[in-house]
């Protein structure tokens, strides 16, 4: 090891933020900090969350969160067959009706007279309101049309021969952790199945945080699960990521050196070494720190490169977490409302290896300073991409510009998008 690297490591070890971050990351009573979940276990936790009588203390609120998200999505879907059961179900269940109805009689089943290979993951059954939700959950895997169509047919066969289910309304929901709620791609069996991402869990997580503050410790698992399945971050998580980002910026050489050691081989290296290095010991003793630094390294590196390559991009026009970056395009910061930008780019990973990226252009009317300004911004964006004209009643639109691209393409595409957005004639006129 050369003297420059040694000095960089010593500077890293003596940074007080390292101590603070290690304390923030100590594993406490959150079981999901310790174990990974299989797909069946994901469904088990979703069943627990959606059951109003379970011990999470949220009652029927999480089920209500799912229904609200589903009814909003169904009304903006271009794929659902309007004569089908799913579409007709959500046409009857408006947001106002969902907000004012009790779902306390609902229960969750994993089996409903079907063989294991022929049934969906979850059945939410409400005997009071007389409906059944069929939920097929994929935590990173892909749905197939054949599978979804088979599940639908098998359930219809069951209901025809079961007196308890006669007269029940029904909706088919396909959950996918990596799906954007405004994803306009062709999705499997989309005429009968409503496809949803996991964003609806963010509402549940925010509520659970307040429950924890009021002493409901059972809500911790709700927060923990929602945190890991979405890009939602708790206040503690946000603070940890902020500190990690600062460390990446100030100690890049030291962190790169530490992370270059493979975590899978580090125990073997230590065991086989007659004189273990300080670096080996440090990484073995601070696994949570290593994990966070490794998870944030990718996006921190992308952020650093974007700030270098894009003229005029300032750090205050950009924010990022473990797996996302949001950037205000050049010139559009004039519409900043003091809270967030009503128009921004969102960059996220699309694969588990974190080597492929999705770029989405977002319009969110809630961050505009007025309703008229929000519509003005939407009109501007429609000149760039006509997709923003779709779903005129929506208050937020996500338009995917690039779905699955490599890192080098990210920098090129962001520069192109910024250039095109900044040269829109109406934007140029607005800046005069």
N, C-alpha and C positions, 0 to 999 in steps of 0.2 A: 504494500500500500504506500503510495507516495505521500509526501508531507502535506500537499494541498488537500487530498482526500481526508487525511487524518485530522487536519485542522477543521475541515467542514463538518466532520462527524462530532468533534468535541464541541463545536458551536451549537450543533443540534441538541446534544445531550444536555447542555447547560441552559437551553431556552426554557423559561418557566412555563411556556404554553404546552410543552411536552408533558409536564407533570399534571397540569390542569386537564389535558385531554385524556390522559390515562385514568384519572379519577372519574371523569364523565363516562368513560367506556366500561367501567367495572360492571361485570355481569351480576345482576341482583336476583330478583325473583321472577324475571321474565323467562319462561321456559323456552321461548322461541329464540332466545339468544344462544341457547345451548344445542338445540336439535334442528335438523332440517326436516321438511315435511314431504311425504310422498303425495301423489295425486289423491289417493283415497283419504289421507289425513287432512289435506286441504278441504275436501268435501265434508269430513267430520267436523271441522271447525266452522265451516259455513253453516252446517246444520245447527250447530250450537248457537251461532250468532242469530240465525233467523227464527229460532224457537222462542216465542215470547215468555215461556215459563222457565227458561234456563237461568243460571245464576249470574249472568253477566250484568244484571241490573238495568238493562236497557228496555225491558218489556218488549212491546211490538214495534219499537222505533226503528230498529235496523231493517225489519221486514218492510216497514213503511218507506225507508230510504230507497230500498230496491224497487219498490212499486212506483215511487215518484220518478226515479231515473228511467224506468222502463216505459212509463206512459209518455214521458217527454220524447224519448227516442222513437217510440212507435209512431208518433204523430209527424215526425220528420223523415221517416223511412220511406225511400222510394221503392223498396224491394218487397215489403210485406203485401200479401194478397189481402185486399181490404174486405174480402168476403170470408177470409179464413178465421179460425177460432182466436188466434193470438191478437190479430188486429181488432176484431169485434170486442174482445175482452177489454182491451185498453181504451177503446172508444167509450165504453161504459164507465171505466174507472178514471175519471178526471182527477187532476191534482187536488182540487178542492174536496172532492169526495174522499180521496185517500186521507187527506189531512184530518177530516172530521169523522172518520170511521174507526171503530175499535177492531183490532185483529187479534184480540186476546184469546180467542178460541182456536187459533191456528196451531197446528203441530207439524213437525217435520218427520218424514219417513224416508228410509233408504231403500226399502223394498215395498212393492205393491203388487204382489202376485206375479212378478216376472222373474225369469231366470237372470242371474247376475250379468251375463253377457248381452242381455236383451233389454236392459233397463237403464234409464238415465241415472245420474248421480243422486239427485235429491227430488223429493216430492214435498211441496208445501201445501197442506190441505187445511182449508178453513171451513168447518161444517156450519158455522153461523152465517157467513157471507156466501157460502156455497160456491167455492172455486178451488181449483187445483193449479198450482204452478209446477211445471216440469222444468228442472234446471239441470243442464248438462255443463259441467265445469271443467275447463281445461286450463291448468296452471302452467302455461308455456307450450303445450302441445297444440296441434291443429285439429279442428273439427273436420269431419268429412260429410258430404251430402248423403252418402249411402247410410252411414251410421245414424245421422239425425232423422232421416226419413224412416228408417227401421224402428227407431225408438217411438216415433210418432204413431206409426201403424200399430205397434204392439200395445201402446197405451189405449188407442181407440178400440182395439179388440177387447181389452180388459174391461173398459167402461161399458161396452155393450152388454156384457154378461154380469155386471155387478150392480145390484139395486141401490147400494149405498152411494154410488157415484152418478146415478142418473139425475139429470137436472143440474149438474154442476157445470159452471163455466170453466174454461181451460185456457192456459197460455203456455207457450213453449219458449224458454229463455236459454240461450247459449252464452255462457260466460267465458271470456278469454282475457287473461291478465294483460296481454300485450295489445289488445284492441283499443283503438281510439273510438270514443262514442260517436264521432262524426266521420268515421272512416267510410269513404265512398267506394271502396273496392267491392267487387262481386264476392259475396260471402256464401258459403254452402247452405243449401236449404233455406235461403233467406226469405222465401215466400211464406213460409209457415213458422220459422224460428226467428225470434228477435235476438240479435247479437248485441251484447253489451260488454264493455270493458270493466275494470274494477274501480273506476273513478268514484262511483257512488259510495264506496267505503270511506272516502275522505270525510263526508258529512258525519258518518258514524264515529269516526276517529275524533273529530272535533268535539262531538257531544260527550264521548267517553272521557276526554281530557277534563271536561268540566265535572263529570261525575267523580273522577279521581280526586279532584280538588275538594269535593264535598265529602270525601272519605270512603267512596265506594272502591275498594281495592280490587274487586272482581273486574272492574272496567279496564284494568291494566292489560289483560290478555286481548281485549278488543283493540286497544291502542297498538299493542305489539303486533298483532296480525295485520291490521290495516296498514301499519307503517311499512311492513315488509312486502305487501302485495301491491302497493301503489307508490307513487312518488311523494305521497304525503309525508311530512316530517314533523315530529313533535318539537316543542321548543328546545328540549335538551338535544335532540338530534340536529336541529338547525345550528345550535351553538357549537356542537362538536364538528360539524362540517365546515363551519366558518373558521374555526381554529385550524383544522386540517388544511384548508385552502391557504391560510396564511403561512403555515409551515412549508407547504409545497413551494410557495413563492419565494420564501426566504432561505430555504435549505434544500433546494432542488438536488444538488449534487449528493448530499448526504443521504437523502431519502432514496434516490435512484440506486445508490450503492447498497443500501439495506434491502430494498425490494428485489434486487437482482438475485439474492439468495432464494432458491426455491423453497417454499414453505413445506413441500412434500418431502424434501430431503434434509431439512435442517436438523431434525432429531438424529438421523443417521450420521450426519457430519459431526454433530456434537459428540455422539457416542464413540465414533471412531477416531476422535481427535485426542491426542495426548495433552494438548494445551489449547482448549477451546478459546476462540477469540471473544473479545468483548461484544462484538457485533452479533455473534451467534447467541450468546447468553441474553443479550438485550431483546432479540427477536423472540426467543423462546419464552421469556418472562412477560412479554407484552403482546400477546397474540391479538387482542382486540384492536390495539393501536395499529399493528401491522395490517390487519384486515381493512380498517377504515382508510389508511393511507393508500393501500392497494386499490380499493374501490374508487377513491376520489382521484387517484393519479391520472386516470384516463381523461376525465372531464376537466381537471385542473390543467392538464397539458393542452387540451383543445382550447380552453379559455386563453391561456398564455399565447398560443400561436395566433388565435384570432385577433387579439389585441395588437400583436406585432404586424400582422399582414393587412389588416383593414384600416386604411387611413381614416381618421376621424372617429373611430370607435373608442369610446371612453369606458373606463371600468364601471362608472355609475350607470351605464346603459346596458349592463349585463349582470346576470345572476346565475348561479348554478348550484346543484346539489350532487348527490352521489351519481345519479344517472340522467341528469337533464341540464340543459342550458337554455335560458331565455334571454333574447337580445332585442332591444329596440332598434329598428332599422334607421339608417342615417336619415336625418331630417324629420323623422316622425316623433322625436322627443318633444316637439313643440306642443303635442297633444297630451303630455303627461299631466295627470290630475292630482299629483302629490302622493298617490298611493301606488299605482302601477300603470303601465302603458296599455292603452286600449288596443294597440296593434303591436304584435311582437312575433319573432321567430322562436320556435321551440325545437330544440335538438335533443333527441333521446336515442338510447340504444334499441336495436331491434333483435338482438341475439344474446344468448347467455354468455358468449365469449367476449361480448362488449367490443366487437370489432366492426360492426355494421351499424349504420345510423339512419334515422328518419328525420326529415326536416318538415315542419308543419308551420304554416302561416296562420296566426290566430287573430281573430277580431272578437273582442269582448266588450259589449256595450256598457256593462256595469262599471268599467273603468273610464268611460268617457265623461266629460264635464257636463254634458247635457244630452238629451235625447236627439236633438237635431244634429249635434256634432257626431254622435254615434252613427247616424244614418249617412252623414257626409263621408265619414271614414269608410263605411261599407261601400258606398258608391265609388270612392277612390279605388278600393281594392278590387272591385268588380271590373275595372278597366284593366287591371293586371291579370286577374283570373276570374272568368265568369262563374266559377263555382260559388263565389260569394253571393250571387243573386239567388241561389237556391234556398228554400226554407225561409221565406221572408218573415215569418213570425218568430224565428229563432232570435235569441238575444246574444248568442255566441256561435261562431263558426270556426271550425278547424278545417283547413284545406291542406291536404298532404301534397307537398311539392316534390319530395323525393322519399321513396318508401324504404329502400334498402341499398345504401351506398357506402363505400369505403371512406376511410379517414381523409385521404388526399382529396377526394371528391367533395367532402364537406366544405373545405376551405374555398375551393373554386366556386361551388354553388352558392355559398353565403355571399361571396363577393358579387356574383352575378345577380342574385336576388336584390341585394342592397342597391346595386346600380340601376336595375330596372325600376324598383320602387321609387328611387329618388328622382327619376326622370319622367315620371307620370306628369302629363301636362297640367292636370288640375292640382297636383301637389305643388308644382313649381309656382303656379298662380297663387296658391294659398300662402306661399312663403314670401311673396312680394310685399 
